[in-house]
């Protein structure tokens, strides 16, 4: 996946996710809202064939760190689900 940085400041991080649409961005945006320091978490999709643009803004703290932390939480949830599903599907 290609990621194009549009804006990169301490409290605001905006990236274009090439080839990605609602699925990934919705997941990231929703997980980011679990962080108490998030002020803005959302994405835009100008056209159905366009790339999604994800925006993360923090009230305090580093916006990129907040995104990385959200990705790590998602990875943990996915691993737990995978393990439980494999056990249930036996």
Secondary structure as GFF3:
##gff-version 3
##sequence-region A 1 90
A	DSSP	beta_strand	2	8	.	.	.	ID=ss1
A	DSSP	beta_strand	12	18	.	.	.	ID=ss2
A	DSSP	alpha_helix	22	32	.	.	.	ID=ss3
A	DSSP	beta_strand	38	44	.	.	.	ID=ss4
A	DSSP	beta_strand	52	58	.	.	.	ID=ss5
A	DSSP	alpha_helix	63	88	.	.	.	ID=ss6
###
